[in-house]
Structures are given as structure tokens and as C-alpha cells.
Amino acid sequence: MQLREDIRNIAIIAHVDHGKTTLVDQLLKYSGTFRDNEHVDERAMDSGDIERERGITILAKNTAVKYHDTTINILDTPGHADFGGEVERIMKMVDGVALVVDAYEGTMPQTRFVLKKALEQKITPIVVLNKIDRPNARPTEVVDEVLDLFIELGANDEQLEFPVVYASALNGTSGLEAEDQQETMDPVFTTIMEHIPAPVDTSEEPLQFQVTLLDYNDYVGRIGVGRVVRGSIKLGQQVVVLKEDGTKKPFRITKLFGFIGLKRTEIEEAMSGDIVAISGMEDINVGDTICPVEHPEALPWLRIDEPTLQMTFLVNNSPFVGREGKSITSRKIEERLLKQLETDVSLRVDPTDSPDAWTVSGRGELHLSILIENMRREGFELQLSQPQVIIKEIDGVKCEPVERVQVDVPEEYTGPVMESLGERKGEMLDMVNHGNGQVRIEFKVPSRGLLGYTTEFMTQTRGYGIINHTFDAYEPVIKGQVGGRREGVLVALENGKASTYGIMGLEDRGTIFVNPGTEVYAGMIVGEHNRDNDLTVNITKEKHLTNVRSANKDQTSTIRKTREMSLEEALEYLNDDEYCEVTPESIRLRKKILNKNERERSTKKKSV
């Protein structure tokens, strides 16, 4: 069996914020891929606006570096379980993974998730212990934690013999011992060369190429990125694409791209083991196999975990419709959702009884909120319903998604956190006191119970707590109410502008969401009530001015700081009789029924 020693394919996997993208930056820098005078942004692989703003990787991306005479293809993957569909596909393209673990935090819920996907594919792992320069780093204990996790996830003997490299990606140092840090990435490169297997050379056999990632270019159309699994592929070659439904479509390869650094370079030919991008067919999708016309043989279809959360996307019908967005019709929204399906394999879009509403299912709140955020930046206006977990029937039993939750909290807050997660049907699995005032607790909690919990958790821990969770499994549905909002809301009585006088009169009733001067409409939610019932309020009320009460008197009035919500917080906050209205400039909460009398009649009917 002949190997291609001139190439290595590796994916960088880790929990969110453990330093994957920063490590890739250093590998690019120390490989000599860039010229000395070439400017390269930090976290160069995070190219999207939202990725840069939030400091997270959302889409998997690939690059390649030259190390001596070897090309190392590196795939940077997301750490969030919501984007696990990206991680699962990447595993089909590589022969090894570099598991990056924070030398202080150790293994986290998403570390378990991404490692599980790698071990299932029988991929060779190496471990990079990052942030070794942190003053409270504990490398020995963390390596033991990683080994325990490997054993727990059923790693085979070869995978358990993983090598460990110690690094500080931020400082650009690495070494084979925690204390021996040099300003170089050579230890990482040599570990990859020695431990990650080279691809098998099958360039004499018929071509098989599977599309794993999709890109789009205005000049050449859709671009399929993937690995040449078998044989070789040439520019101008006549090939056939095999779809999931068994259909075959012939086309000619018009462009063939290789990768080096952050650039795509046009190439004439690629061999088995190479990761390349091809164009020439408009209707190409993730999972499609490309073969020679005379030898069509499909590769196994890519299996992706099913969505766990769904929401209804609706056409905006509020009184303020069309004021801020330019794409507001059902046709435009449907086109945009179907376009998203082409590149996002974890997403599902289903029509409903209404032509103005669609059920959109994804892997979690973050997965769906990133789609919504992109849509509003593109000028869309839409309404969103409360997120609901997807209930499945498995062997005749109704099952719901359960998540593994890990919280790190100061000792004094462990009681309230355990009590609140217990109320949400959480089951405690483990509790470790690090002896430095911090306690790490692990729970299994139904996904329903976690909707809207983050805000409550941050309040309970005064902002000092850290919560991470990832999908664990489907388990039988727990009966009864799990989680949900307990407080009622303050609802605007009429259209107008919120006034300082109106807000001051309501401050004793609860927390206000809008600032003075904000336009509101009847049925819009303007605050949270102190009690568990909804209250209709007149927030637009003005003070009557007379010759006794001067207009200037109001200027000395001060009001409390209003509560502003991010998109995720707004979605988590919703109840089942409410919508979130999203436009390019605003995020508003509203009741489904705007008219006060109709709303009260509807509530009475439900209670009968």
C-alpha cells in the first residue's frame, strides 16, 4: 500500500474559546506561508462579520501550510455544539485531529462532543494543551482529565496513546514539556508529521470526490469543497455528480482550486488525499459524490445529527412593518430560507398551513439566532415564535432532547444554582471543588429547562458563573412543566412614544425595556411585570402642563436604567402567546394578539 508522504490532513477541534483559531494563526505564521511584510489579521480564519464580532467560529474553513516538503491541510472547526453539523462533515475529510484543550479549564461539554465525533470515525488524535502560560494552569490534572474522557468515549488502544504538545497560541510558543516553551510551532508540526497518518495513494483508480463544504462566488457560481477520496481529478474533465436520491447529472469541471495559506490557487490536477474546491455545476450539494462518467460509484451519504429545536418564522404584520427593512414579503423570506438550506445541512425548513409562516428547525438557539442575525443585516423583517424542543418518538416512546450542563461557580452560589436547575428537572452527575473558591458541577437537564435559563443563572451568580451545555441524547419526556418564564409582562395600551413621565409611573410595577422617545404600538411588550400576570399600561402618558407645572420641571427627573436585550435573550424570553419582531434596526417583543379586548377574550376562553 503506497502512501502520499507529501501531505497530511488534520482538523483542529476544541470547546469554544479554547484557542483553535489563534493556534491556526500561529501555524500559518511559523510555516513561512506569508511574506515577512504581509499584513495578516488576528484570527484570520474567522472571516465573517458575526464571527469577528463575537470571537467565535461559526463555519468550518480550510487552509493549507507548507512545512518543509509536506503540505498540511488544516481545517478549523466551530466549538459550539449548535454548529456540530460542520464538525461531523469535516471528520470525513481528515486523517487526524488536533484536540485543543485549555490548560486551566480542562475538558468541557463541547470538548466531549467534538472528540466523540472524531473517535467515532476512528481518526488519529493528538492533544494540544493550550494557554499553558496562564498563572493557574494545571497541565498534569488536565492531561488526566483528557485521558479519562478518551476512555469514557470508548477510544481504542491506538487512540489512547495520544501525544501531548504544550502551547500558548497567543504568545506563539510551544514545547513537548509544559516548562520548556520556545517561540516556535515546530513541536506541533513535528507531532503532526510523526503521528497523523499520510493518505493512501489511490491515484490510479477511478475518481471519487465527496462535497463536504459549499461556497459561492459571483463569477463561477457554487463551489464544492471536499477531499479526493480516490483517483485523480483534472481541470476540464467530464464527470457525473451522484445525488442523494440516486439521480445522475453530468458536468465539466471548469475550475479546480487548491489551497495555500488564506488563498485559493487555480490548479490543473489533484490526487487522492488532496483537499480541493471545484466548480462547474450550479446544482451541487453537500454529500454529493463526483465520479467519472464511465464509473459512477457513490460514497456513503454524510449522516448528520437531527435538529433539536424549532421556531416559527412569520411575515411581519406589526403596525411598524416596512419602516426599517426592505425585504418583508413571504416570497423573499422563503427564498432566503431555502438558500440557507443549500449550505447548512443541519437546518430544516418546513411549510405550515399558512403561506406566511414556516417551521425552521436547527441544532440550538445559537444556530437559529445566527441565521436570524444574518437575515436582519441583509434587510429582512420577520417575526419569530417561542423556540420549542423537537419531541421524537423512539421505539414507541415520546422522547425529548437532554443536555449535559457544566457550571463553574463561586462556592457561595452553588446552593441557588443547584436549586434552580433542580426545579428545571436537572439531575446532578458530578461536583468538584477545585479548592480555590470555584466549584464545577455537572448536570443532565432537559433542553426545555434550559430555554431562558442563562439570564437567571447570570443573575444568581452576580455574573461570576460560567455555564456551558451541549446536546447529550434523546430520553423519555419528563411530565409536567419544565422551565419557562414565571413573570408576566407590561403591555403598551396605545400607539405613541414612550415618555419619561409614563415610564416613571411604571417603575414600581417592574423592569422597563424601552427608553423615553421610543415609538411603541398597542400590544407591544414594554417591560416585565413584578407579578406573574400581564398588565396593560399607558407608557405614552404625558404630564399635563399648566402655568403652575412648567415644561422644564421634567428635565430634572431621573429614571432607572432600562433593560436592553440581545437577540438570543429576546428569543429565550418569549412565552407561547408572544412574538419577537426583528428588523434591521430593532428587536421588539409583542403579544400575538395586539388588541387588548381580543387578548382578554382569548385568555378567558383558554381558562374555561
C-alpha positions as CSV (number, residue, x, y, z in Angstrom):
1,M,0.0,0.0,0.0
2,Q,1.5,3.2,-1.2
3,L,1.2,6.4,1.0
4,R,1.4,10.1,0.0
5,E,4.1,11.2,2.4
6,D,3.9,14.8,0.9
7,I,0.6,15.5,2.5
8,R,-1.3,15.5,5.9
9,N,-4.9,16.3,6.5
10,I,-5.8,17.4,10.0
11,A,-8.8,19.1,11.8
12,I,-8.4,21.4,14.8
13,I,-11.2,20.7,17.3
14,A,-12.0,22.1,20.7
15,H,-14.5,23.6,23.0
16,V,-15.5,27.2,22.2
17,D,-12.8,29.7,23.1
18,H,-10.0,27.3,23.9
19,G,-7.8,28.8,21.1
20,K,-8.4,26.8,17.9
21,T,-8.4,29.8,15.5
22,T,-5.5,31.5,17.3
23,L,-3.5,28.3,17.0
24,V,-4.2,28.2,13.3
25,D,-2.9,31.8,13.1
26,Q,0.4,30.7,14.6
27,L,0.7,27.6,12.4
28,L,0.2,29.9,9.3
29,K,2.8,32.4,10.6
30,Y,5.5,29.9,11.6
31,S,5.2,27.8,8.5
32,G,6.5,30.7,6.4
33,T,3.3,30.8,4.4
34,F,3.1,34.6,4.5
35,R,5.7,37.1,3.3
36,D,7.6,39.0,6.0
37,N,5.9,42.2,5.0
38,E,2.4,40.7,4.5
39,H,-0.3,42.0,6.9
40,V,-2.4,39.2,8.4
41,D,-5.4,39.9,10.7
42,E,-5.7,38.2,14.1
43,R,-7.9,35.1,13.9
44,A,-7.5,35.2,10.2
45,M,-9.8,32.2,9.6
46,D,-12.8,33.9,11.2
47,S,-13.8,35.8,8.1
48,G,-17.5,36.5,8.7
49,D,-18.6,39.8,10.4
50,I,-20.5,38.0,13.2
51,E,-17.5,35.6,13.7
52,R,-15.3,38.6,14.3
53,E,-17.7,40.5,16.5
54,R,-18.4,37.5,18.8
55,G,-15.0,35.9,18.6
56,I,-16.4,32.5,17.7
57,T,-16.0,30.3,14.7
58,I,-19.4,29.5,13.0
59,L,-18.4,28.0,9.7
60,A,-15.7,25.4,9.2
61,K,-12.9,26.6,7.0
62,N,-9.8,25.1,5.4
63,T,-6.3,26.3,4.8
64,A,-3.0,24.7,3.9
65,V,0.6,25.3,5.0
66,K,3.9,24.1,3.7
67,Y,6.2,22.5,6.3
68,H,9.5,21.6,4.6
69,D,8.3,19.4,1.7
70,T,4.9,18.5,3.1
71,T,1.6,20.2,2.6
72,I,-0.5,20.2,5.8
73,N,-4.2,20.8,5.1
74,I,-5.8,22.3,8.2
75,L,-9.5,22.5,8.9
76,D,-10.7,25.0,11.5
77,T,-14.0,23.8,13.1
78,P,-16.6,25.5,15.3
79,G,-16.6,24.8,19.0
80,H,-20.3,25.3,19.6
81,A,-22.4,22.2,19.6
82,D,-25.1,24.2,17.7
83,F,-22.7,24.1,14.7
84,G,-21.9,20.4,15.2
85,G,-23.1,19.6,11.6
86,E,-19.9,21.4,10.4
87,V,-17.7,19.3,12.7
88,E,-19.3,16.0,11.6
89,R,-18.7,16.7,7.9
90,I,-15.1,17.7,8.4
91,M,-14.3,14.3,10.0
92,K,-14.8,12.7,6.6
93,M,-12.1,14.9,5.1
94,V,-9.2,14.3,7.5
95,D,-6.9,11.5,8.8
96,G,-6.2,13.1,12.2
97,V,-7.4,15.7,14.7
98,A,-5.6,18.1,17.0
99,L,-7.7,18.4,20.1
100,V,-7.0,21.8,21.7
101,V,-7.8,21.9,25.5
102,D,-7.4,24.9,27.8
103,A,-4.7,24.1,30.4
104,Y,-6.8,25.6,33.2
105,E,-10.4,24.9,32.2
106,G,-9.7,21.3,31.1
107,T,-12.3,19.2,29.3
108,M,-15.7,20.9,28.7
109,P,-19.0,19.8,27.4
110,Q,-18.2,20.7,23.8
111,T,-14.7,19.0,24.1
112,R,-16.7,15.8,24.7
113,F,-18.9,16.5,21.7
114,V,-16.2,17.2,19.1
115,L,-13.9,14.4,20.4
116,K,-16.8,11.9,20.3
117,K,-17.3,12.7,16.6
118,A,-13.6,12.2,15.9
119,L,-13.4,8.9,17.8
120,E,-16.5,7.5,16.0
121,Q,-14.7,8.0,12.7
122,K,-11.6,6.1,14.0
123,I,-9.4,9.2,13.5
124,T,-5.9,9.5,15.0
125,P,-5.8,12.3,17.7
126,I,-3.0,14.5,19.1
127,V,-3.7,16.7,22.1
128,V,-2.5,20.4,22.3
129,L,-2.7,21.8,25.8
130,N,-3.1,25.5,25.1
131,K,-2.9,28.6,27.3
132,I,-0.1,26.9,29.3
133,D,1.1,30.4,30.2
134,R,-2.0,31.1,32.4
135,P,-0.9,31.6,36.0
136,N,-3.4,29.0,37.3
137,A,-2.7,26.4,34.5
138,R,-2.8,22.8,35.8
139,P,-1.4,20.7,32.9
140,T,-0.9,17.4,34.8
141,E,-4.5,17.3,36.0
142,V,-5.9,18.4,32.6
143,V,-4.0,15.6,30.8
144,D,-5.5,13.1,33.2
145,E,-9.0,14.6,32.5
146,V,-8.4,14.2,28.8
147,L,-7.3,10.6,29.2
148,D,-10.4,9.9,31.3
149,L,-12.6,11.4,28.6
150,F,-10.9,9.3,25.9
151,I,-11.6,6.1,28.0
152,E,-15.2,7.2,28.7
153,L,-15.9,7.8,25.0
154,G,-14.6,4.3,24.1
155,A,-11.3,5.2,22.4
156,N,-9.3,2.2,21.1
157,D,-5.8,1.4,22.3
158,E,-4.1,3.3,19.5
159,Q,-6.1,6.5,20.1
160,L,-5.3,6.3,23.9
161,E,-1.6,6.6,23.1
162,F,-2.1,10.2,22.0
163,P,1.0,12.5,22.2
164,V,0.7,15.8,24.1
165,V,2.1,19.2,22.9
166,Y,2.1,22.2,25.3
167,A,1.5,25.6,23.8
168,S,0.5,29.2,24.2
169,A,-1.1,30.1,20.9
170,L,-1.4,33.7,21.9
171,N,2.3,34.1,22.6
172,G,3.3,31.8,19.7
173,T,5.2,29.3,21.9
174,S,5.1,25.5,22.1
175,G,7.1,22.6,23.5
176,L,6.9,18.9,24.3
177,E,7.1,19.8,28.1
178,A,5.0,22.3,29.9
179,E,8.0,24.1,31.3
180,D,10.0,24.1,28.0
181,Q,8.3,26.7,25.9
182,Q,10.1,28.0,22.8
183,E,8.9,30.7,20.4
184,T,8.2,28.3,17.6
185,M,5.5,25.9,16.4
186,D,7.9,23.2,15.4
187,P,6.9,20.8,18.2
188,V,3.3,21.0,16.9
189,F,4.4,20.4,13.3
190,T,6.7,17.5,14.1
191,T,4.0,15.8,16.2
192,I,1.6,16.1,13.2
193,M,4.2,14.7,10.8
194,E,5.1,11.8,13.1
195,H,1.6,10.8,14.4
196,I,-1.0,11.8,11.8
197,P,-1.1,9.1,9.1
198,A,-0.4,10.0,5.5
199,P,-3.3,9.4,3.0
200,V,-3.2,6.2,0.9
201,D,-2.2,6.8,-2.7
202,T,-5.0,5.5,-5.0
203,S,-4.5,7.9,-7.9
204,E,-4.5,5.0,-10.4
205,E,-8.1,4.1,-9.5
206,P,-11.4,5.7,-10.8
207,L,-12.2,9.1,-9.2
208,Q,-14.3,9.6,-6.1
209,F,-14.7,13.1,-4.7
210,Q,-17.3,14.0,-2.0
211,V,-18.5,17.5,-1.4
212,T,-18.2,18.4,2.3
213,L,-18.4,22.2,2.3
214,L,-20.1,24.7,0.0
215,D,-19.0,28.1,-1.1
216,Y,-20.4,30.6,-3.6
217,N,-18.7,33.0,-6.0
218,D,-20.5,35.5,-8.2
219,Y,-18.2,34.7,-11.1
220,V,-18.1,30.9,-11.1
221,G,-21.3,30.1,-9.1
222,R,-21.4,27.3,-6.5
223,I,-18.1,25.9,-5.4
224,G,-17.9,22.4,-3.8
225,V,-15.0,21.8,-1.3
226,G,-14.0,18.3,-0.4
227,R,-11.4,15.6,-0.4
228,V,-10.4,13.5,-3.4
229,V,-11.1,10.1,-1.7
230,R,-9.9,8.0,-4.6
231,G,-8.2,8.5,-8.0
232,S,-7.4,11.9,-9.5
233,I,-9.3,14.9,-10.8
234,K,-8.3,17.1,-13.7
235,L,-9.4,20.6,-15.0
236,G,-11.8,20.2,-17.9
237,Q,-12.6,16.6,-17.0
238,Q,-16.1,15.3,-17.9
239,V,-17.7,13.9,-14.7
240,V,-21.0,12.9,-13.2
241,V,-22.5,14.0,-9.9
242,L,-24.5,11.4,-7.9
243,K,-27.3,12.9,-5.8
244,E,-28.9,11.5,-2.6
245,D,-32.0,10.4,-4.5
246,G,-29.9,8.4,-6.9
247,T,-30.1,10.8,-9.9
248,K,-27.0,11.5,-12.0
249,K,-26.1,14.7,-13.6
250,P,-23.1,15.1,-16.0
251,F,-21.0,18.3,-16.0
252,R,-17.5,19.5,-16.8
253,I,-15.1,20.8,-14.2
254,T,-14.5,24.4,-15.2
255,K,-12.3,25.5,-12.3
256,L,-10.1,23.5,-9.9
257,F,-8.7,25.2,-6.8
258,G,-6.0,24.2,-4.3
259,F,-5.4,26.0,-1.0
260,I,-2.3,27.6,0.4
261,G,-2.4,30.0,3.3
262,L,-5.6,32.1,3.1
263,K,-5.6,32.0,-0.7
264,R,-7.2,29.7,-3.3
265,T,-4.9,28.9,-6.2
266,E,-6.0,27.5,-9.6
267,I,-4.5,24.1,-10.3
268,E,-4.6,21.7,-13.2
269,E,-4.9,18.4,-11.3
270,A,-5.4,16.9,-7.8
271,M,-4.7,13.4,-6.5
272,S,-6.2,11.2,-3.8
273,G,-5.8,12.7,-0.4
274,D,-5.8,16.3,-1.7
275,I,-8.4,18.8,-0.4
276,V,-9.6,20.9,-3.3
277,A,-12.5,23.1,-4.5
278,I,-14.3,22.5,-7.8
279,S,-16.9,24.5,-9.8
280,G,-18.8,23.8,-13.0
281,M,-22.2,22.7,-11.7
282,E,-24.8,25.0,-10.3
283,D,-26.9,22.3,-8.6
284,I,-24.2,20.8,-6.3
285,N,-24.9,19.9,-2.7
286,V,-23.2,18.7,0.5
287,G,-22.8,14.9,0.4
288,D,-22.9,14.6,-3.4
289,T,-20.3,12.2,-4.9
290,I,-18.4,13.2,-8.1
291,C,-17.2,10.3,-10.3
292,P,-16.1,9.6,-13.9
293,V,-19.0,9.2,-16.3
294,E,-17.9,5.6,-17.1
295,H,-17.5,4.6,-13.4
296,P,-20.3,6.1,-11.2
297,E,-19.9,4.8,-7.7
298,A,-21.4,6.8,-4.8
299,L,-19.8,7.2,-1.4
300,P,-21.9,6.7,1.7
301,W,-24.1,9.7,2.4
302,L,-23.0,12.1,5.1
303,R,-25.0,11.4,8.3
304,I,-25.7,14.5,10.3
305,D,-27.4,14.6,13.7
306,E,-31.0,15.8,13.5
307,P,-32.1,19.2,14.7
308,T,-33.3,19.5,18.4
309,L,-35.0,23.0,18.4
310,Q,-37.7,24.6,16.2
311,M,-39.3,28.0,15.8
312,T,-41.9,29.5,13.5
313,F,-40.7,32.3,11.2
314,L,-43.5,34.6,10.1
315,V,-44.0,37.5,7.8
316,N,-44.0,40.7,9.9
317,N,-47.5,42.1,10.4
318,S,-47.0,44.6,13.1
319,P,-48.1,48.3,12.8
320,F,-44.4,49.2,12.1
321,V,-44.0,46.8,9.2
322,G,-41.8,48.1,6.3
323,R,-40.4,51.1,8.2
324,E,-36.8,49.7,8.6
325,G,-36.5,46.7,6.4
326,K,-36.7,46.3,2.6
327,S,-37.3,42.5,2.4
328,I,-40.7,41.9,4.0
329,T,-42.7,39.7,1.7
330,S,-43.3,36.0,2.2
331,R,-41.7,35.2,-1.2
332,K,-38.4,36.9,-0.2
333,I,-38.3,35.3,3.2
334,E,-39.0,31.8,1.7
335,E,-36.3,32.3,-0.9
336,R,-33.8,33.3,1.7
337,L,-34.6,30.3,4.0
338,L,-34.3,27.9,1.0
339,K,-31.0,29.5,0.1
340,Q,-29.7,28.8,3.6
341,L,-30.6,25.1,3.2
342,E,-28.1,24.8,0.4
343,T,-25.1,25.4,2.7
344,D,-26.4,24.5,6.1
345,V,-27.1,20.7,6.3
346,S,-28.2,20.9,10.0
347,L,-31.2,23.2,9.2
348,R,-34.7,22.1,8.2
349,V,-37.4,24.4,6.7
350,D,-41.0,23.1,6.6
351,P,-44.1,24.9,5.3
352,T,-47.1,25.4,7.6
353,D,-50.8,25.7,6.9
354,S,-50.3,29.5,6.5
355,P,-48.4,30.7,3.4
356,D,-46.8,33.4,5.6
357,A,-45.2,31.1,8.2
358,W,-42.5,28.4,8.1
359,T,-41.3,26.0,10.8
360,V,-37.5,26.3,10.9
361,S,-35.6,23.6,12.9
362,G,-31.9,23.8,14.0
363,R,-29.4,22.5,16.4
364,G,-30.0,25.1,19.1
365,E,-30.7,28.7,19.9
366,L,-27.4,30.0,18.7
367,H,-27.7,28.1,15.4
368,L,-31.1,29.8,14.7
369,S,-30.2,33.2,16.1
370,I,-27.1,33.5,13.8
371,L,-29.4,32.8,10.8
372,I,-31.8,35.5,12.1
373,E,-29.0,37.9,12.7
374,N,-27.7,37.4,9.1
375,M,-31.2,37.9,7.7
376,R,-31.8,41.2,9.6
377,R,-28.4,42.5,8.4
378,E,-29.5,41.8,4.9
379,G,-32.6,44.0,5.3
380,F,-35.2,41.4,6.3
381,E,-38.1,42.0,8.6
382,L,-39.8,39.0,10.2
383,Q,-41.5,37.7,13.4
384,L,-40.4,34.7,15.4
385,S,-42.3,32.5,17.8
386,Q,-41.1,31.0,21.1
387,P,-38.4,28.3,20.5
388,Q,-39.7,24.7,21.1
389,V,-37.8,21.5,21.6
390,I,-38.5,18.8,19.0
391,I,-40.2,15.7,20.5
392,K,-39.3,12.4,18.8
393,E,-40.9,9.0,19.0
394,I,-38.3,6.4,19.6
395,D,-39.5,2.7,19.9
396,G,-43.0,3.9,20.6
397,V,-41.8,6.2,23.5
398,K,-42.0,10.0,23.2
399,C,-38.5,11.4,23.8
400,E,-37.1,14.9,24.2
401,P,-33.5,16.2,23.9
402,V,-31.5,16.3,27.1
403,E,-28.3,18.4,27.5
404,R,-25.2,17.9,29.5
405,V,-24.6,21.1,31.5
406,Q,-21.4,22.2,33.2
407,V,-21.3,25.2,35.5
408,D,-18.3,26.8,37.2
409,V,-19.5,29.0,40.1
410,P,-18.0,30.6,43.2
411,E,-18.8,28.4,46.3
412,E,-21.3,30.8,47.8
413,Y,-23.6,30.5,44.8
414,T,-23.7,26.7,44.5
415,G,-27.0,26.4,46.6
416,P,-29.1,28.7,44.4
417,V,-27.8,27.2,41.1
418,M,-28.4,23.6,42.3
419,E,-31.9,24.6,43.5
420,S,-32.9,26.4,40.2
421,L,-31.6,23.5,38.0
422,G,-33.3,21.0,40.2
423,E,-36.6,22.9,39.6
424,R,-35.9,22.5,35.9
425,K,-35.7,18.7,36.3
426,G,-31.9,18.7,36.3
427,E,-30.1,15.7,37.6
428,M,-26.6,16.3,39.2
429,L,-23.9,14.0,37.8
430,D,-20.7,15.3,39.4
431,M,-19.4,18.0,41.7
432,V,-15.7,19.0,42.0
433,N,-14.4,21.7,44.4
434,H,-11.1,23.0,43.0
435,G,-10.1,24.4,46.4
436,N,-9.7,27.9,45.0
437,G,-13.2,29.0,45.8
438,Q,-14.6,27.7,42.4
439,V,-16.9,24.7,42.2
440,R,-17.6,22.8,39.0
441,I,-20.9,21.0,38.8
442,E,-22.2,18.7,36.0
443,F,-25.9,18.1,35.3
444,K,-28.2,16.5,32.8
445,V,-31.1,18.8,32.1
446,P,-34.0,18.6,29.6
447,S,-33.4,21.2,26.8
448,R,-36.8,22.6,27.6
449,G,-35.5,23.6,31.1
450,L,-32.5,25.5,29.7
451,L,-34.6,27.8,27.4
452,G,-34.2,31.2,29.0
453,Y,-32.1,29.9,31.9
454,T,-28.8,31.8,31.1
455,T,-30.2,35.2,32.2
456,E,-31.4,33.7,35.5
457,F,-28.1,32.0,36.0
458,M,-26.1,35.2,35.5
459,T,-28.4,37.0,38.0
460,Q,-28.0,34.2,40.6
461,T,-24.2,34.2,40.3
462,R,-23.8,38.0,40.1
463,G,-22.1,37.5,36.7
464,Y,-19.3,35.3,38.1
465,G,-20.7,32.0,36.9
466,I,-19.8,30.2,33.6
467,I,-22.3,27.9,32.0
468,N,-21.7,25.5,29.1
469,H,-24.0,22.9,27.7
470,T,-24.2,20.5,24.8
471,F,-26.7,18.1,23.4
472,D,-26.4,14.7,25.1
473,A,-29.2,12.3,24.0
474,Y,-32.9,11.9,23.5
475,E,-34.6,10.5,26.6
476,P,-38.2,9.8,27.6
477,V,-40.2,13.0,28.1
478,I,-40.4,14.3,31.7
479,K,-44.0,15.0,32.6
480,G,-45.1,18.4,33.8
481,Q,-43.9,22.0,33.3
482,V,-40.2,22.3,32.9
483,G,-38.6,25.8,33.0
484,G,-40.4,28.7,31.3
485,R,-40.9,32.3,32.4
486,R,-42.7,32.9,35.7
487,E,-43.1,36.7,35.4
488,G,-45.8,38.5,33.4
489,V,-45.2,41.4,31.1
490,L,-46.2,45.1,30.8
491,V,-48.0,45.6,27.5
492,A,-48.5,49.0,25.8
493,L,-52.1,50.3,25.7
494,E,-51.8,52.5,22.6
495,N,-49.6,53.7,19.8
496,G,-47.2,56.6,20.5
497,K,-43.8,57.5,22.0
498,A,-42.8,56.3,25.5
499,S,-42.5,59.3,27.8
500,T,-40.3,59.8,30.8
501,Y,-43.4,60.6,32.8
502,G,-45.1,57.4,31.6
503,I,-42.0,55.3,32.4
504,M,-41.6,56.8,35.9
505,G,-45.2,55.9,36.8
506,L,-44.5,52.3,35.9
507,E,-41.1,51.7,37.5
508,D,-42.7,50.3,40.7
509,R,-44.6,47.8,38.6
510,G,-41.5,46.1,37.1
511,T,-38.5,46.4,34.8
512,I,-38.9,48.6,31.7
513,F,-37.5,47.6,28.3
514,V,-37.8,50.8,26.3
515,N,-36.2,54.2,26.6
516,P,-38.0,57.6,26.6
517,G,-38.8,58.6,23.0
518,T,-39.0,55.0,21.7
519,E,-42.0,54.5,19.5
520,V,-44.4,51.8,20.7
521,Y,-47.7,50.3,19.5
522,A,-50.7,48.8,21.2
523,G,-49.9,45.2,22.2
524,M,-46.1,45.7,22.2
525,I,-44.3,44.4,25.4
526,V,-42.6,47.4,27.1
527,G,-41.4,45.8,30.4
528,E,-41.5,42.8,32.8
529,H,-44.2,42.8,35.5
530,N,-43.2,42.1,39.1
531,R,-46.0,39.6,39.3
532,D,-47.0,36.5,37.3
533,N,-49.9,38.2,35.3
534,D,-49.7,40.5,32.3
535,L,-50.6,44.2,32.8
536,T,-51.7,46.6,30.1
537,V,-50.2,50.0,30.8
538,N,-50.1,53.5,29.3
539,I,-46.4,54.2,28.8
540,T,-47.1,57.1,26.4
541,K,-48.8,59.2,29.1
542,E,-47.7,62.8,29.1
543,K,-47.8,65.2,32.1
544,H,-50.4,68.0,31.6
545,L,-48.5,71.3,31.5
546,T,-50.1,74.4,33.2
547,N,-48.8,77.7,34.3
548,V,-48.1,76.0,37.7
549,R,-46.3,73.0,36.3
550,S,-43.5,74.2,33.9
551,A,-42.2,72.2,31.0
552,N,-38.6,72.4,32.4
553,K,-39.5,70.6,35.6
554,D,-39.4,67.2,33.8
555,Q,-35.8,67.7,32.9
556,T,-34.6,67.1,36.4
557,S,-36.5,63.7,36.6
558,T,-34.3,60.6,36.5
559,I,-35.4,57.1,35.6
560,R,-33.7,53.8,36.2
561,K,-31.6,52.1,33.5
562,T,-33.8,50.2,31.1
563,R,-33.1,46.5,30.3
564,E,-31.9,46.0,26.8
565,M,-32.0,42.5,25.3
566,S,-29.8,40.9,22.7
567,L,-31.5,38.7,20.0
568,E,-30.8,35.5,21.9
569,E,-32.1,36.9,25.2
570,A,-35.3,38.2,23.4
571,L,-35.9,34.7,21.9
572,E,-35.4,33.0,25.3
573,Y,-37.7,35.5,27.0
574,L,-40.8,34.7,24.8
575,N,-43.9,32.9,26.0
576,D,-46.2,30.9,23.7
577,D,-48.6,33.9,23.2
578,E,-45.8,36.2,22.2
579,Y,-43.7,37.0,19.1
580,C,-40.3,38.6,18.7
581,E,-40.3,41.2,15.8
582,V,-36.9,41.5,14.2
583,T,-35.9,44.3,11.8
584,P,-32.5,45.6,10.6
585,E,-32.6,48.3,13.4
586,S,-34.9,46.9,16.2
587,I,-35.7,43.9,18.2
588,R,-39.2,44.2,19.7
589,L,-41.3,41.9,21.8
590,R,-45.1,41.8,21.2
591,K,-48.2,39.9,22.0
592,K,-49.6,37.7,19.2
593,I,-53.0,39.4,19.7
594,L,-52.4,43.1,19.7
595,N,-55.9,44.3,20.7
596,K,-56.4,44.4,24.5
597,N,-60.1,43.3,24.4
598,E,-59.5,40.4,22.0
599,R,-56.5,39.3,24.1
600,E,-58.6,39.2,27.2
601,R,-61.4,37.2,25.5
602,S,-58.8,34.7,24.2
603,T,-57.3,34.3,27.7
604,K,-60.8,33.7,29.2
605,K,-61.6,31.0,26.5
606,K,-58.3,29.2,27.4
607,S,-59.1,29.2,31.1
608,V,-62.6,27.8,30.6
